[in-house]
Amino acid sequence: MRTKQQIEQEFRAELQALLDKYGAELEAKDHYQGYAECGEDVRIMVDIPSTWGEDGELVREWTEIDLGSHLWPTPNAD
């Protein structure tokens, strides 16, 4: 049996490897902070920086991905 500590370590390592692959940052914050009438709107955002080749050509565009507030597994993903 794998313990919850082992599962957390494995998950964090795989997530970190994905972030490292893209040079990405993961952030969760309230997008309407300071607007009490809006309540909380905490979203998970991924920022992937653009990359440039040796000749100065754009290889990958800067990308911001809004993952929303929750992520669920895709049914039948296997």
C-alpha positions, 0 to 999 in steps of 0.5 A: 500500500502507498501512503498518502505522503508517498502519493503526495510526493509522487503527485508533486514530482509529476506536476513539477516535471510538467511545470519544468517542461514548459517553464510554467508557473502555477498560481491560484488567487482571487481575481476579484479581490477587493470587490466584496459584492463579487465574493471570491473568484479563486482561479488556478492560472498557468503562465507559460513564457514565450521562448525564442530561438538562437536566430531571434525567432519566436519558437513558442508564444506566451500562454496563459491558461485559466484552469478555473476553480476546479479540475476533474479527471476525464472519465475513461481517460485510460 
